[in-house]
Amino acid sequence: MVKIQRLPNGQLVITIPKQLANFKGWKKGMDVQFREHDKDSFIVFVSRDGDKDESKVKKKTKKEVGAGEE
């Protein structure tokens, strides 16, 4: 499970589990965007090599990446 944390400067952060990052091939410096999907989920866009074209970006829903499990 991933929890939202607050830094001393007020910024909110999440930490991606290492196993998930390794499985997806995500590396430090990749661009991540969150888009609202519906009331209880979102879509994660991860750009590889600075690719901003969303048609070439892998999409995962909150349920697929295991977020929100309790």
N, C-alpha and C positions, 0 to 999 in steps of 0.2 A: 504494500500500500504506500502511496505517495502522499505526503502531507505538505500543505502550504506553510512556509515559514516566513517570518518577517525579520529583515535585517535591521540593525540599529538606525539606519537612515530612513526606515519606513518602507523600503522596497520589499515586495513579495517575491519569493523564489520557490521553485520546486526543484527537486533533485530526481533525475531520471535514474531508475535502477540500472546498475552496471550490466546485469544479464540482458535486459531489454536493449540497451544501447549496443552491446556486442552482437546480439541477434539481428538487429536492424542495420548494423554497420555504421551507426552514428558516431561521429567523431567531434572533438572539440572544434568550435568555430563554425559549425554548420548553422545555417539560418533556420529558425523554427517559427512558424506562425500558427496561431490558434484561431479557428473560425467557429462561430456558433452554428451548430447543426440543428438542434431543437432544444426544448426546455432543459433536458437532462443530459445533453451530450455535446461534444464539440469534435471538430476535425483537426488533426495535426498535419501541417504541411512541413516537410523537411527538405530543404534545398541542398543538394549535393553540389560541390564545386561552384557555389555561388549562382546556380541555375535558378532564375526567378520565374521561369515559365511553368505555371502550375499544372499544365497538361503533362509535364514530364516528372512531376513530384509525386512520391508515394503518399497515399492518404490512409490514415488510420482513425477509427473512431475511439471515443473514450472507452467503450466496452471492449474493443479489440486490443487495446494496449493495457487493459486491466485496471484503469483508473476508476475510482468510485467503489471498488470492492470493499466490503467491510467484513 
